[in-house]
Amino acid sequence: MLSDPMRFQGRVLFLTEDPARILGQLNGEDLDLNAASPLRDQISTDEITPAFICYHFDEKLGDFPYLGLKCGDAFPVKEGSVRAGGFAVSVAGKRRGKGSSREASPYAEWCAGIRLVIAESFERIYRQNCQNLGLLTSTDFGLISRIRNGEAIPLAEFTVGLDPVTAEIVRRGGLFAYNAARLKGEVTPPLPDHASRPMTYAEKLLARQAVVDAATEQTGLATVKPGDGLFVKADWRFSHEYVTPMAASFLEKALGPDTPLRDPERILAFRDHLTFLHHSMKPEHRAKGLLTVAERLQPAQEAFCTKHGIRLHGELPDGSGSEGICHAIMAERYACPGQVVVGTDSHTPHAGALGCLAFGVGTTDIACAWVTGDVRVTVPPTLRVRLEGRMRAGVSAKDLVLHLLAMPFIRDGGALGHIIEYQGKGLLDLDTDERATLTNMAAEIGGFTGLVAPDEETVRFVKLRRSMDLVLEPWMHSDDDAAYSHTLDVDCEALGPMLARPGDPGNGLALTDLAEDIPIDIAYLGSCTGGKREDLRRAFQVVQAAAQEGRRVPERVQFFVQCGSEDVRRFATEHGWIAAFEAVGAVVLGSSCGACINAGPGVSSQPDQVTISAINRNFPGRSGPGQMWLASPATVAASALAGRIVGA
């Protein structure tokens, strides 16, 4: 249990927009809140711990928090400077911890000495990861002066507004301590008891999967509502090579090396992020031995999977890529309507396109879920997005989601922690691949997950991809009078191709509003939101005529095509799409996350390089130091051929 009250021995670090003020604090200067303002908003986990930092999965991470923090045009934090500064409290603005679910970010802060993070608002996964680790969080800026005055802060101030399960996890200092007590029968999660009420599809699903008795694995509640703290049975639990070794290490330290896993046949592992790392790692990172550090991840993951009998979708024997990106394979082969799917990646909601509740979790969450078979959830509110009218020809799901991300309601955090349920006639124009782009990018919206209730398209997709006859159950929809926290209406007929300017997926603008001419150096068609069958089909329609006419990508432009899975690559090859891409000068790569995670061909190498990409996020440094624009697969292909940003 944490001490109560809490005392924080150390300094306060304000993460400001002014790099000089950051440097001043790192050199010993203490600021007050007024002098520190404006604080940095929307600090992503890519900035807290850039991807290459996550090759470490131990206390060494404490040398690196905020290494990717961009303030103005500068990156003021250097290796070891936060740890050396003696900071106990870190303060930022809105939407702290957006982006990746990597628990390496709060763990790096913890290892550097940070014991409390304060922000105007938090992204859901980041805050949950903090709670799981015992790193306290608060939105109360009044704590800063009290801590500096030496006041001991009652622990209850850090549990205000939390459901009883989460509050007890905070009091016990993290999820491992809570679950250890739960497995011994020392603590029993309280169950909600509500009168019957209309429910959304997600609420129905959570009620059905809610664990009533962990010992007997009994599940099922009549009713749940937002704010309820639950443990829910997970039908599938998966991790990738960035996280598996750290989770295995956490598990061994907390519960011992011989702790058995629950239902290992329902656990999956993937090597998909780093299969092409050796093609793109910077020389200075190689010089620091980071490639050697990264190469430890693969054997550590393989050993864990072998020990516990876990299916590993790994690297291809010839080294040409991986079997596929975890999200792609989950949707193509495993996820089904009505299931709960948890994975160690913020884009786990990808599979929500099939009518399952799929959401990202951190390292501690997955390690505990391996043992218990369940995962804790605070029932989220639901944001309804109604797609009114029909989609215009040539307009894709990527255009739609970039439009949503640019809306002030979304940018200001109105969807934080929400389930994003898509409804409306616009769905009729989107197959499951396209719907997966919408649900996947719930991560960028800041939501808990994205969800589409299953329908005949879901049945068609599963039959086509798995030769499986899916039968939908009558409960698999939201009740007509279910309560939503908010409704956003989108006029699909008025929607055209979209872009997102460099720096954030929310920097959206209509392609027709692009006033300047933007030459490009790199065009990248790939990732979980850009490497599906439908993505490649739409891009192929753009390059087909050029291929037949002998037109090619300009010599100064690099055009990369990377499929989301080998299943997709085989399909694209059989249909002549790969040949068409190669005919116009594209380099076709084996399946992998690749450039999306700054690990493979397609990353920029210089700050002045311009990339147009079909990936899902363009945070600073996400895919190299250059300027990255986001766009649909069709726009990426058209821009590759033109050598500048243009529409299809």
N, C-alpha and C positions, 0 to 999 in steps of 0.2 A: 504494500500500500504506500502511496505517496504521503509525505509528511503533511500535516494539516495544523496550522497554516503553512504556506509556502514562502520561503525567502529566496530571493534571486541575487546571487553574489556575482556581480559582473556589470559590464557597461551595456548601454543601449545603442544599437546600430540602426540608424535611419537609412533606408534604401530610397534615396532621393533621385530626382531627375538631373541634378547637377553633379557631374563627375568630380568637380573640385571639392564638393562637400563630402562626398564618399571618401576621397583620398585624405581629407582632413581628419575624418573620424578614424580611419585606419592608422593615421600617424599620431593619434592620441587626443585629438580635439573632441570634446563632447558638445553636442548640439541640443537645443530644445526643439519642441515640435514646430514652433513658428519659424525658426531659422532653417529647419530641415525641409519645410514645404517649398514647392509641391513634391509629394512623395511619388514614386514610380507606381503607376497602375499596371494591372494585367501582366505581372511578372510571370513568365512561363517557367515550367520545370526545365525546359531547354536552357534557360538562362541561369537557373539555380545550379544545375549540374548538366553541362553540355554532354552530348551523347558519348564522347570519348572518355568522359570521367567515369561513366557507368561500367567501364571494363573492370574497375575495382569493385569488390563487393565486401570490403571489410572497413576497419576504422581509418584506413588511408583516405577514405572519402572526406574526412574532416579537413583535409588540406584544400578542398576545392569549392566550398559553397560560394555561389554568386560569381563564379569565374566567367560565365557568359552574360552577366548583367550588363545591358547596354543602357548607358545614360548619355543622352545626346548622341554624339557620334563616337563615344569613348567606351572602353571596357576597363573601368578603374580598379577592379578587384583582381589581385594576383594570387598565385598559389601560396597558401599558408598564411595569408594576411588576416583573414577573419579569425582563425584559431589564435594567432599571435596577439590579436587585439583585445582579448579577454572579454568578449561580448557574451552576455547571457540572454539578451532580449533583441529581437529583430523586428523592425516595424516597416510596413509597406502600405500601399493604398488599396484600390479595388481589385477584386478577382485575383488574389494572390494564389499562385500555384496552378494556373491554367495549363492545359495541354496534356502531356504524357502522364500516365499513372505511376511513373517511376518513383518508388519509395526511396531510391538513392538520394533524392533531393532532401526530404526532411531528415533522413539518416545522416547525410553530410552535415546538415546544420547541427544536429545533435552531437555528432562527433567533434565538431568545431567548438562546442561549449554552449551553444544556444539551448535554452530551456523553455523559452516562451516566444511564440511568434504572434504579432499583433497586426491586424489588417482591417480595412474597412469591410471587406468581404473576402470569402475564400471559395475556391473551387472545391467541389465535393470530395473527389478522390484525395487531393492533397491534404485536406483537413482530416479525413478519415485515417490516412496514413500517419499523420501526426499523432492522432489519438492512439492508434495501435502501438506506436513506438514509445508513448509516454511523453511526447513533446507537447506542451500545453499550448492552447490557442485562445485568442480572445479578439473581440471587436471593440473592446473598451479602451480607448486611448487615455482615459483618466488613470489607468494603472501605471502609466509611465512615471508621473511625478511621485506617486506613492512608493513605487519600487526604488526610485532614486533617493527618497527620504528614508529608506531602510525599513519601510513598513512590511510586515508579514501579511500576505494576502490569503484569506480563507479559501480553501479548495473549492468551496461551494460556488465561488464567483466564476470558476472555470467550467461549471456544469450547468449553468443557467440555460434553460431552453432545450436541454438535451433530453432525449427519451431515457427511461430508467436503465436500459441495457448499456447505452453509450456512456451515461454518467458513471456507472459502476466500472466500466472499462477505464475511464479517466482516473477514477479514484484509486484503482489497483495498479496504475502505472503502465497499462498497455493490454493488448489483446491476449498475448501469451499467458500472462498472469491470470487474466480472467478465465480463459479457457482451461487452464490447469485446474483452477478451482471448480469450474463447471464439470469437468470430467470426473473429479473426485466427489461430486455431489454436494460440494460446499456452497455453491451458489446456483440458484435456479432462475432463469430469466422469467420475469413476470409476463403473463400472456394478456393481451387486450381482451376486453369483454364489452362488445358494442351491440346495440340494437341493430337489427337488419337495416341495411341502407343500400341504395343503388350504388354500383361500383363500376369503375373503369375496367377495361380488360386487364390492365396491369395489376390493379388491386385484386381482381378475382384470381389471377395467377399467383400472386404472393400469398393470398389467403389459403389457396389449395396446397402450396408448398411450405407453409409455415410449420416449423418443428414444434410439436406439442409436447413430445416426450423424447428426449435425446437418447435415452437408454433403449427404448423399444423402436426408435425411428418413426414413431407415429407423427403424421403430418395432417394438417387441415384445420382451418378456422372458418367459422361461418362468415365473418366480416372483419375487414381491416379498414383503416383510414389513415390519411397522411399524418405522420408524426409517430406512429406506432413503431416501437423497437422490436425486431424479430430476428430469429435465426431461420433461414430458409434452406431447404434441401436443394443442393445443386446437382442437376443431372449431368453436367459436364464441368470439369475444372481443368484449365490448361495454363501453361506457362511457356515462355520462350527463353532463349539462351541468355538474354540479358539478366533474367530474374531467377531462373531455376537454381543456379549455384548459390545465390544469396539466400533464397528461401530455404534451401537445404541446410545451409550454414546456420541460419536463425533457428530452424527446427531442431537441429542437433544440440545447439547450445541450450535451448529452452527445455526440451523434453527428452533429450538423450538420443544417441545414434541408432538405437534399435526400436524406436517407436514405430509401430505398424501403421500403415496408411489404410484409410477406409475406402473400400471398393476401387482398387487401383485400375481396374479395367475401365473405369469412368474418368480416369485422369489421362490427359494427353500432354505431350511436350513437343515443341517445335524449335528447330534451328532455322531461322528465317531472316534474322536481322543482319547478321555479320558475315554472311557467306562471301561477299565481295569486298570486304574491308581492305584487304591487302592491295586492291587496285586504287584506293583513294586516300589512304592515310597520309597525312602531311609528313614531310621529312623531319620536322622538328618533333613531332609526336613519336615517330619511329626512334629518333635519337634518345628520347626519354624512356624507351623500352615499352611503349604502350601497346605495340603490336604483340609483343610477348605476353603482356598482361591480358590482352583480349583473347589470345589463343588458349588461355587457361580455361575459358568458359566452356568450350566444346567438350573436352574430356570430363570436366566436372559434371556437366549435364548428362553425358552418356553414362557415367558411372552411377549417378543417382537413378536414372531410368532403368538400368540393368539390375541394380540392387532391388528395386521395388516392382519390377515387371510392368513398367509404364511404356505405352506405345510412343515412340519418338518419330515424328516426321522430320527427317534429318536432311543433311546435305547429300546431293547426288554423288554416287561413287566416282564419277569422272571429274568432279570439282566444278561442273558447269553451272551450279546453282543449287537451290534447295527444292524439296517437293512442293513447297508453296508457302505463302504467307499464312499465318495462323488463322486470320479472320476469313480469308478466302476458303480455306479447307474446311473450317467449321461450317460455313454456309453451304458448301458444295456437298459435304459428306455426312455431317453429324447432326446439326441443330434441327429441331422439329418444333412445331407449334406447341405452346403450353409448357415448354421446358424452361428451366433456369440454367443459364450458361454464364460462368464467370471465368475471366482470363486476366492475365497480368499485362494488360495493354489498354490504354484509354479508348482504343477503337474496337474493343470487343462488341459494342452495340451493333456492329456490322450485321450480325446474325439476327438482329431484331426485325429485319426485313421478312423473316419467315414466321413471325408471330411468336417468337420466344423472348423471354426477358433476359437479355444478354448485357452484361455490364462489366466494366473494368474494376479490378481490385489491385491492391498493392502486395508487396512481398509478404508481409506478416499475415494478411488475410488469406493468401493462397496457401501458405505453409500450414496455417491452422485448419483450413478447409481440407487439406490432404488427410488430416487426422480425423476430423469430425464429420466430414461429408457435407457440411453446411457452411453458410456464410452469414454474417450479420448484416441486416438491412434496416435502416429507418425508412419506413414507407414514404416515398416521395410524393409531392403533389404532381399533378399532370397538367402539362400545357398542351392544349389541342391546337394543331395546325390544320386548318381546313383548306384544301387545295380546290378552289372554286374554278369551274370552267375546265377546258381541255388544253393540254400543252401544245404549243405551236411546233410545227416541224422544225427540226434542227435545234430545239431547246432541250437541254438535258437536266437530269437531277442535280448535277454539279452547279449548273446555272441557278437552279432553284435554291440550293442551300447557300450559295454565295449571296444571293438576294436576301435570304433570311438573316445571315450573319451581319449584313450591313444595316439591318433595321435597328433604330435606336433602342427599342425594347430589349433586344438581344444584346447589343453592345454594352448596355448599361447593367447587364447582369440579371435581367428579368426572368431568365430561364434557369438560373443556377440551381443545380440539384434536382431539376424537374425531369420527369419522364416526358419525352416529346412524342406524342401520339399523332400520327399523320392520318387524316381522313379526307374524303371528298372525291369528286369525279376525276381530278387530276391524276389520281393513282391508276386509273384505267390505262393511262398512256405510259406507265412505268412498269417494266418487268421487274423481277426480283433483283436482278443485278443493279438496276437503277434505284430501286427502293433501298438497297443496301448502302448506296452512297448517302442517302438521306439519314438513315439510322446511324451509320458509321460516324458521320460528322456531328452527331449530338455531342461528341467530345469537344468540338470547337465551339458549339453553342453554349457549352458549360453545363449540359444536362447530365442527369444520372444515366439515361439511355435514350435511344430512339426506338420506336415501336410501330409496326403496322399490323393490324389484326389480320389473321390469315384469311384467304379467299381462294377462288378458283385458280388464280395465278400462282398461289403458293403450291397448290396441288399439282399444277402443270410443271412447275420448276422441279419439284421433288421427283416426279415421275421421269422427267427428262434426264436429270442428273444422276439419279440413284436407281432408276427402274423400280421405284417403290410406290405402291398405291397408298396415298395418304387419305385418311378419313378425318374430316374436321368435326369437332364436337360442338354441340349447340351452345355451350357457354362461352365460346371463344370470340367474344365481342364486348364492347362497352355497352352498358345499359343506356337506354335512350335518355334517362334523366340523371345520369351520373354527373358528379360535380367536377368541374375543372377549375384550376386556379386562374386561368386566363385562356382566351382564344385568339389566335392570330389567323386572319383570313388573307389568302394569297390569290390574286387574280392571275391564274395561269395563262390566260389568253393574252395578257398584256406583258408577259415576261419574255425577255430576249436573252441572248448570250451575255454572260457576266464575266468580270475579272475581279481579282483582289490585288491591290497594290502591295508592294513589298512591305514586310514587317509584321503583318497580322492578317489572318483570314477574314477579319471583319472590315478590312479596308476595301470594301466592295464598290464597284462602279459598273454601270452598263457599258458594254463594249462600244456602243454607239456614242457614248460620252467621252471616249478617250480622244482628247484633242491633239495630243502630241504623237509624233512618229517614234516608236520604241523599237530600235533594232535589237535583235536577240543574239546571244552566243550559244545558248543551249536550249533545246526543247526536250522535255522528259515526259514520256507517256508510260506510266507505271504506277505502282503502289496498290494498296488494297482498294482505293477508290478510283484508280485509273488503269487497272490491269485485269479487269473482268472481261468476259466474252462481249458484253454489250459495249463496253468502252472501246475495245479493239474494233468491233464492227463499225462503230460510228467514225472512228479515226480512219479505218480502211476506206469507207465511202469517200472520204476527203482525198486520200492519196491515190485511189484507184485510177482516176483519169490521168493524173500526172505520171503514174507508172506506165500506163499504156502509151503515153505520148513521149516517154523518154525524159521527162522533166525530173530534175533532182533537187535535193536540198542544197542551198548555196554552200560553197566550200568552207566558208568561215563559220558555219553553223554545225554544231553537233546535235544529232537527233537520236535519242535513245528510246528503245521500246523494251519494256520489261513486264512480262506477264505476272499475274498474281499467283498462279499455280502452274504446275506442269500439265494438269488437266486442260487448262485454258490454252497453254502453248500448243499442245497436240491438236486441239480443236481449231485453233487459228491456222496452224500449218495445213491441216486437211482442207480448209476452206480457201487457201491461197492468200490469206491475209499477210502472213509472215513474208512470203515472197514479194508481195507488193511493197511492204515497208522497206525491205532490203533493196528493191529496185530503185527506190527514190533516194537511197543513201543512208537509211537508218541503220544503226547498230542494234541488233536484237540480242538481248541478254537473257540468261537463264533466270528462273523465278527467284525472287528475293525482295525484301523490303528495300535494299539497295540505297539509292540516293535519298530516299525519303528520310532515312535515319543517318544521313551523312556517311554512308558506308558503301561506296561503290561508284562505278561510272555514272556520270550525270550530275555529280556535285560540282559546284563552282570552285575555282582555286584562287580567284582574285576578287577584291571588293568591287571592281568596276564591271565585272561580268554580269550579264542579264540573262536570267533563265525564265522560261515560261513552262509551267509544270502542272500536271494533273494530280499531284499529291494533295493531301488534305490540310496541310498547315505550312506557313511560311514565316515562322518566328525567326528573329535574328540568329544566324548561324545554324539554322536547322539543316540546311543542305549546302553548306559551304558559306564563305564570306560574301558572296555576291548578292545581287538584288533579284529576288524571286517573285514572279507574278504567278498567281493561281488562275487556272482556267479549266474548261471542260476538255475532254479528250479530243473532240473535233476541233476546237480552237487551237489546241496545242499542235495538232497535225497541220492545220492550215498555216499557222505561224512558222512552223519549221520549214515549210516549202517557200514561204514568202521572205523569210529572213527577218521578219519583224512581226509585231503583234497585229494579227488581223483575224477576222471572222471566217468561218467556213463557207 
